[in-house]
């Protein structure tokens, strides 16, 4: 009997040693390594990390189709809502601002963003540190002095743009400035119409004019100016400001449209829009939509579904100060868009914002009425 007990004890000891050795080898010395695991097989926390990575990529390239394909690998029934819920979770927890902003932008692009989310990315206070000693005094002289709180009274709302046009590049391309000094602060008080004398030291001349789209009149390519001001081309603009685009409305009641007349580089905190009539005169008291800022109103059928509205002052200008959420890194696109909300249909400029780690480098926009 004692011999039998000894055998049992030895067996138990052997089993214990075998299990211990197996765990040591399997978990410690040679753990199982997984390769090419599908995102759908990830744990929940790792799925959230995957969504964060997709949103970071989307914030750089703005490629919604690619982001959608990547998110589809999670095999969620409503991935747009999953992204929105994750963005809301980061918002409530006070997670990293940049990560939260990327998630909000992706959720909005998927159609699941909320007004609270958009207000978050639009109203954060600026934290950028200028990389130069340039002092932006332009903002003070261009801040709109007339900001009615009443909503627009015109019933015409620009129709939904159906395509994006990027003007053809001129045959000669002006290289971006290579010197390290900042351009001099512009002293002009408003964006000039293009029928005024040419800007000094013009180095490029646009050579292409778009054809009429549907009933809309033909739109000349916008004049692109740096801070000197020197005329530049679209290649320079893309290199300096990334994915800026122009969405054209293809339905123009009455054969008139507010087309993009000028895209002008400025170094101040205010995103400014100037509105001109067909004769180049500045038009006051015109509602201008600024997407991606606080206090949005419903803008159905327009460039974006919800936008903040400001009215042009006596100089035909309307503007909104940009915050931290307006910063972006080229070649990516900015978050903001602008268009005119008058009774005349309007094209829309997208991808606007201020280049991160600069003294608020951005593009101001001038719209001009064009008619057949």
N, C-alpha and C positions, 0 to 999 in steps of 0.2 A: 504493500500500500504506500509506504513511504517512497518507494522508487517511482510509483505512478505520479505521485504529487510532484516529485522532482522533475519528471518529464514535462508535466503541464506547466510548471513554473518556467522551465527553460524555453518551452514553446512560446509562452506569453512574452518573455523577455526578447526572444528572437523576432516576434511580430512587432513589438514596440520599436526595437532597434531598426527593423526594416522600414517601418513607416517613417520614423524620424529621418533616416538616411534618404528615403525617397523624397520627403518634403524638402530636405536640405538641398538635394540635387535639383529638384524640379522648380523650386521657388527661389533658391539662392544662387547656386552655381550655374545652372543652365535653365533659366526661366523660359517659358514659352514666349516666342516673339511673333506678333501678328504683322502680316504684310498685306497691302492693298485691301484694307478693310473698308467696306462701303460705309458712307456716312450714316445710312439708316441703322447700322448695327452699333453705333456709338452709344455710350451712356448719355443720359439727359444733359449733364453738365458739359460733356464734350460736344454734344450737338449745339449747345448755346455758344461754345467757343468757335465752332465751325461757322455759325451764322455771323458772329462778330468778324471773323476773317473775311467772309464774303462781303459784308458791309464796308469793311476797310478798303477792299479792292474796288468796290463800286464807287466809293468816294473819290478814287483816283482816276479811273477810266470812264466813269459814267455809263458803262455798258450794261443796260438793264437786261438785255437778252442773255448775256453771259451770266449775270447774277441769278436770273431765273432758272437757267439750266443747272447751275450749281446747287441752288436751293431745292430743286426738284429731286435731287438725290436723297433728301431726307424723307421723301415719300409721305409728307404730311397732307392731310385732307385740305387744310386752308393755311398754306405757308405764309401768306400775307398777314393773317391774323397772328400767327406764331411770332413773326418778326415784330409786329406791333406790340404784342404782349411783352416780348423781351425788351424792347425799347422803353416801354412804360415801367418795367421792373427796374431798369437801370436809372430811369428818371427819378423814381420814388426812392431808390437807395442812395442817390447822389453819387453814382459811379463816375468814372473818368469822363470828363466833358467831351473829349474828342471821340471816344468810343460811343457815347450816348448819341452824339450828333450824327455819327455815321449810321447808326441803327435807325434814327428818326428819318434821315434822308432816304434810306432804303425802304422803310415802311411807307413813306409818302409816295415814293415812286411806284410801289406795288398797289397803291390805292387804299392803304389801311391806316394812314397817318391821321392824327387828330389835331384839332386846333391847339390843344394844350402842348402837344409835342412841337408843333411849328412855332408856337410862341416861345418855347424854351430855347430853340436854336437861334431865334431872331433877337431875343432880348438880353442874352448874356452880355456882360460888360466887356469892353475891349481889354485884352491883356498883352497885346503885341508890343514888342520892344523894337522901336525903329532901328534900322541898321545904318543910319546916316544922321547927319546933323541938320538935314533939311527941315525947315519949319513950315508947316502947311498953314498959311494964312488965308488961303482961298476959301475955306469952309465958312468963315465968318461972314464973308461978303456974298455968299451964295445961299445961305440958309433961307428957305422960303419964309416970307413974312406974313403970308396969308394962308391959314390952315383951317378952313371951315370944317366943322364937324358934321354937317349935314351930308347925307349920302347923295350920290349923283342923281340928278333929276332927269337926265336924258334916258330915253327908253331904248335906244340902240346899243346893243352890246356886241363887241367884235365876235364874229363867228369863230369856231374852233379852227386853229391853224392845222393844215394837213401835211405840210412838209417843211423842211428846213433848207434854206439856201445859204451857201457860203460863197461870197463873191469870188470870181476868178482872180487869180493872182496876176499882177502886172508883169509885163515882160522883163522888167528889171526889178530886182529885189534889194531894198535898202537893208543892210545888216543892222541888227540891234546895236545900240550904243555899247562900246567896249570900255569906255572910261569909267572910273570909279566915282567920279563926282556926280552929285545929283543935278538934274536939270533945274534951271531957274524956275522959281515959282511963277506961274502965269499971272499976268496982271489984268487980263481981260475980265469982264464982269458977266459975260454970258457966252454960250456957244454960238458962233456966227452962222448965218445961213450960207449955203454954198454959192449963192449968187453974188456974194460980196467979194472984194479983191482976194486973190489967192494967198494962202499963208506963205510966209517967208521961207526961202530956201527949200522949195519943193523938190523932192528927190525921186518921187514916183508918181505916175499918173495912171489911175485905173483905166483899163482898156475894154472892159466888158459891160454890157448893159443887159439886164434880164428881159425876157420876153413877157408880154402880158399873160397872166394866169386867169383863165376864165374871163369874167367881166372886169377884172382889176386892170388898172393901167400899168404900163411898163414902169419898172422901178430902176433908177440908176443905182449902181453900186455905191454904198456909203463911202464918204470921205473918212479916212482913218488918219488921225493926227496924234503925234506924241506931244510932250509938254513944251517943246521949243517955240512954236509948233512947226514940226516938219511933217510933210505928208508921208505916210507909210502904206504898206500893202498888207493883204490878209495873212501872208506867211509870217510877217513880223508880229502881227497881232496874236496869232496862234502860239508863236514861240514865247511871247511875253505874258499872255493872259490865258492860254489854254483853250478849253472847249467853249468859247463864246459862239453862239449861233443866232440866226435870224429865222423865225418862223413866220411865213407869209400867210395871210388870210386869203382864201381864194374866192370869197364872196364879198363883193363890194357894191352895196346898194347905192345907186346914183353914179357909179363909175368913179368913186373917189376913195382914197385910202391914205392913212397916215403911214408913210414909209420911213425907213431909217435913213436919215440924212447924214449924220456925223457920229462917229465913235471917237471920243477924245480922251486921251490918257490924262488923269489927274492924280495928285498925291494929297488927298484930304479925306476926311472921314465920311463925308456925305455923298451918297449915291444920288446924282442929280439928273433930271430929265428936262429938256427944253422942248416946247411945242411951237411950231411955226405954221402959218397958213401957206397957201399955194404961192403967195407973193414974197414969202420969206419974212413976214412980219410976226413978231412974238404974240402969242395968243394967251391972254389971262383967263383965269377962272375955268380951266379945263381939267376934268378929273383924270389923274394918272394913277395907274395900278402898279403897286410895288409888291411882288410876291416874296414871301419868306420873312415878313416883318409882323410885329404885333398888331392887335386889333383888326384882323382881317374881316372883310364883308363877303357875302356870297357873290361870286362873279360867274354865274353859269354860262356856258358856251364861249367863254373867253380863253385866253392863253392858259390860265390856271383856274381851278374851281374857287379858290379863296385868296384874296389879296387885300393888302392895306391900300387905302386910297388917299391921295393928297391932291390939292388943287393948285394949279399954276398961279404964281403971283403976277404982278404987273410986268415983270421981265420975262413972262412966259415960262418960268422955272418952277419945278416942284422937286423936293428932295427929302430923303430920309437918312438919318445917321445910321451907319453900320456898326454892328457889335462884333463880339468874338465869333459868333456863329456865322459871320459873313466871310471869314477867312478860308482860303482854299489854296491848294498847291497845284500849279500848272505842271504837266499838261492836262490835269483834271479840269472839271468845269465848276464854276461857282454855283451857289444854290439859288441866287435871286433871278427874277425875270421882271421886265417892265414893259408896259404897253399903255396906249391912250384909251380911255374909256368914254370917248365922246360919241355923238351920234354917227360919226364917220367910222368905218371899219379901220382897224389898226393892225399892223404887223407887230411882232413881239420879239424882244431881244432876250435870249436866255443865257445861262451860264455866267451871270455877272456875280461879282463879289470883290473882295480885296485880297491881293496876293499876300499870303502869310509871311511874317517876318520882314515886312517892308513898311514904309511910312504910308500905309493905306493906298498903295497903288491900285487903281481901278479904272474903269471906263465910264465916262458920262455919255449919255445918249441924247441925240436931237432927232425928233420926229418932225417930218414936214408933210403937209397935205400934197398929194399928187393926184391929178385927175386927168381924164381923157380929153 
